[in-house]
Amino acid sequence: MDLRRLSHVVALADTLHFARAAEQVHLSQPAFSRSIQAVENDLGVRLFERDVGDIRPTPAGEFVLERARRLLFEARCMQRDVDLYLDNQLGDTAFGVGPFPAATLMPRVLSELRRLHPQVALRVEESNWVLLLERLRAEDIEFFVADVRDLPDDAALDIRPLPAQVARFFVRAGHPLAGASCTIKDAWAYGVAAVKAPRAVTAALTRALKLPAGQEAVLALECDDFAVIRAVTLSTDMVLGATEAAVEAQVASGELVPLEVEGLPTLHAGMGIVSLRNRTPSPMAMKAMRCIERVAGEIRGERQASPQSAG
């Protein structure tokens, strides 16, 4: 089986347009059409319906495409592994992080990796798990770190859980609710800002607020850039939902104050490291994952030993 021609089949399935697919694989349209016809002749099946203005895979095409994508993925993995073996180098790496690990883990992790491996180029993408999963499946990143509770049940994913980080509500110093106990409805009335919440957290807040059937808790401000929502909280009367580790510096300086909220369910960030099960990580990616695991464990230990956390 010619893998190059299989890649042409995948390109046509992705674009559903002969001219765009040909341009994508750097072929003339006649040469590209001949390549598709050659695959169909070799397999003895028609892979695409070619109605006027409408290109779509046949049922046989869908069957072949699933296996073609798998073969091309394995071929890329093998070539990459061989390159790493021959190079005998750590290699550059790219990975993704969700908002909370970006705020709590990455400062330590990236400082350590840069200090120990200054010759290696690192590319870190910050986003929510939905977009990071797309980047992982497209092989644009080697792994990502994020809250994994809403991830699909997919045998192709390898998930390494990290220690949970306790979360709660915080307000700026001088906020009307600061320094006194309040109810969850009192806090919610000021508007809660947070990163995208997992379904389990939204459900728990909905129950705690005793909302009518069919309604669910909606954040007043949802943003995947944690620095932004933290800054908004410091300059307004909004209430910030965050892990204790993410605002440790602001609480220590007195800028933010933890709220004592009656009826607030136990909240935490359930983070993990997500990679593709059948892909061999680069040596640098493996070092980065081990570093992340160690730093996450250290932060968990520090929070447990903190008198503020214990209180």
ChimeraX attribute file (.defattr): number of C-alpha atoms within 10 A of each C-alpha:
attribute: neighborCount
match mode: 1-to-1
recipient: residues
	/A:1	10
	/A:2	8
	/A:3	12
	/A:4	11
	/A:5	18
	/A:6	21
	/A:7	18
	/A:8	22
	/A:9	27
	/A:10	19
	/A:11	19
	/A:12	25
	/A:13	20
	/A:14	12
	/A:15	15
	/A:16	18
	/A:17	16
	/A:18	21
	/A:19	16
	/A:20	15
	/A:21	23
	/A:22	20
	/A:23	13
	/A:24	13
	/A:25	14
	/A:26	10
	/A:27	15
	/A:28	13
	/A:29	15
	/A:30	11
	/A:31	11
	/A:32	22
	/A:33	18
	/A:34	12
	/A:35	18
	/A:36	21
	/A:37	18
	/A:38	13
	/A:39	19
	/A:40	16
	/A:41	12
	/A:42	11
	/A:43	12
	/A:44	9
	/A:45	14
	/A:46	17
	/A:47	24
	/A:48	22
	/A:49	13
	/A:50	15
	/A:51	8
	/A:52	6
	/A:53	7
	/A:54	10
	/A:55	16
	/A:56	18
	/A:57	19
	/A:58	15
	/A:59	13
	/A:60	12
	/A:61	20
	/A:62	15
	/A:63	12
	/A:64	18
	/A:65	19
	/A:66	11
	/A:67	12
	/A:68	20
	/A:69	15
	/A:70	10
	/A:71	16
	/A:72	16
	/A:73	15
	/A:74	14
	/A:75	13
	/A:76	13
	/A:77	17
	/A:78	14
	/A:79	11
	/A:80	16
	/A:81	16
	/A:82	12
	/A:83	13
	/A:84	15
	/A:85	12
	/A:86	9
	/A:87	10
	/A:88	10
	/A:89	13
	/A:90	17
	/A:91	16
	/A:92	14
	/A:93	21
	/A:94	18
	/A:95	24
	/A:96	27
	/A:97	23
	/A:98	26
	/A:99	23
	/A:100	26
	/A:101	25
	/A:102	22
	/A:103	18
	/A:104	20
	/A:105	22
	/A:106	17
	/A:107	11
	/A:108	14
	/A:109	21
	/A:110	16
	/A:111	11
	/A:112	15
	/A:113	16
	/A:114	13
	/A:115	10
	/A:116	10
	/A:117	13
	/A:118	10
	/A:119	11
	/A:120	15
	/A:121	12
	/A:122	18
	/A:123	11
	/A:124	15
	/A:125	15
	/A:126	20
	/A:127	20
	/A:128	23
	/A:129	24
	/A:130	13
	/A:131	12
	/A:132	24
	/A:133	23
	/A:134	12
	/A:135	18
	/A:136	20
	/A:137	15
	/A:138	11
	/A:139	18
	/A:140	14
	/A:141	21
	/A:142	22
	/A:143	28
	/A:144	28
	/A:145	30
	/A:146	28
	/A:147	27
	/A:148	20
	/A:149	16
	/A:150	13
	/A:151	15
	/A:152	10
	/A:153	7
	/A:154	9
	/A:155	9
	/A:156	12
	/A:157	19
	/A:158	16
	/A:159	18
	/A:160	14
	/A:161	16
	/A:162	22
	/A:163	16
	/A:164	17
	/A:165	22
	/A:166	18
	/A:167	16
	/A:168	18
	/A:169	23
	/A:170	31
	/A:171	28
	/A:172	27
	/A:173	17
	/A:174	12
	/A:175	17
	/A:176	11
	/A:177	23
	/A:178	17
	/A:179	14
	/A:180	9
	/A:181	12
	/A:182	16
	/A:183	16
	/A:184	19
	/A:185	16
	/A:186	13
	/A:187	23
	/A:188	18
	/A:189	11
	/A:190	15
	/A:191	17
	/A:192	22
	/A:193	26
	/A:194	23
	/A:195	20
	/A:196	19
	/A:197	19
	/A:198	15
	/A:199	11
	/A:200	12
	/A:201	18
	/A:202	16
	/A:203	14
	/A:204	17
	/A:205	22
	/A:206	17
	/A:207	17
	/A:208	17
	/A:209	17
	/A:210	13
	/A:211	12
	/A:212	9
	/A:213	8
	/A:214	5
	/A:215	9
	/A:216	16
	/A:217	17
	/A:218	15
	/A:219	17
	/A:220	14
	/A:221	16
	/A:222	15
	/A:223	16
	/A:224	18
	/A:225	19
	/A:226	20
	/A:227	16
	/A:228	13
	/A:229	23
	/A:230	24
	/A:231	12
	/A:232	17
	/A:233	24
	/A:234	20
	/A:235	11
	/A:236	12
	/A:237	19
	/A:238	24
	/A:239	29
	/A:240	28
	/A:241	22
	/A:242	24
	/A:243	22
	/A:244	21
	/A:245	21
	/A:246	22
	/A:247	20
	/A:248	14
	/A:249	12
	/A:250	14
	/A:251	19
	/A:252	11
	/A:253	9
	/A:254	12
	/A:255	16
	/A:256	24
	/A:257	21
	/A:258	22
	/A:259	22
	/A:260	19
	/A:261	19
	/A:262	14
	/A:263	14
	/A:264	19
	/A:265	14
	/A:266	11
	/A:267	19
	/A:268	16
	/A:269	22
	/A:270	17
	/A:271	22
	/A:272	23
	/A:273	20
	/A:274	26
	/A:275	24
	/A:276	19
	/A:277	13
	/A:278	13
	/A:279	19
	/A:280	15
	/A:281	19
	/A:282	19
	/A:283	15
	/A:284	20
	/A:285	21
	/A:286	16
	/A:287	14
	/A:288	20
	/A:289	20
	/A:290	13
	/A:291	18
	/A:292	22
	/A:293	19
	/A:294	15
	/A:295	19
	/A:296	24
	/A:297	15
	/A:298	14
	/A:299	16
	/A:300	18
	/A:301	12
	/A:302	13
	/A:303	18
	/A:304	12
	/A:305	11
	/A:306	11
	/A:307	9
	/A:308	12
	/A:309	12
	/A:310	8
	/A:311	5
